[in-house]
């Protein structure tokens, strides 16, 4: 099973509030592939180990230029939310993506990968729900009791 880095969206992946990822590579990925999400896959210092997050299953993968997020505003808002950034505009998402990927521009064709988590989302102890959301301060919280995800599950913060 291949490892896929989620360095920019580690908390979103841990809380399973993200079900789409955009990549400049991964062109050979196909529906049914299982992938291990990791915090960081390359550039580990001596003695550092890969930190696993979750196993995901690819549902769909297709090329798409980044500017589609702003070209179709309703689509862009939904996609940015599914990427784990509900408080970000599509333009802000494109800017962030391009700044974090060398040589990327809004016209760059990226691989849009839709996936599902193989393991279940953790349930909040106080209300036994797995409905997490990201508040206006980009904090992941339980939908019902509003408890912060990483406070409820400190083991996921590693």
RATAFEN-V162391 format. One line per field, one symbol per residue. psi: psi as a letter, one per 30 degrees, with the letter a starting at -180 (. if undefined). burial: + if it has 9 or more other ideal C-beta (glycine too) atoms within 8 Angstrom, else -. Layout:
# RATAFEN-V162391
psi->???
burial->???
This chain:
# RATAFEN-V162391
psi->klkkkhefheeeeefhgkgkkkkfbhffklkfkkkjklekflgklkfklkjkdlklkkekkkkkkeffffeieeeeeeeeeffgifgkleeeeeeeeeefjkgklffkkljjkkllkellkkkkefghlgjllkafghkklkfefgkkefeeiffff.
burial->--++++--++++++++++-++++--+--+---++++++++---------+--++++++--+--+++++++----+++-+++++++--+-+-+++-+++--+--+-+-+-++++++-+------+----++-++++----+++----+-++-++--+--
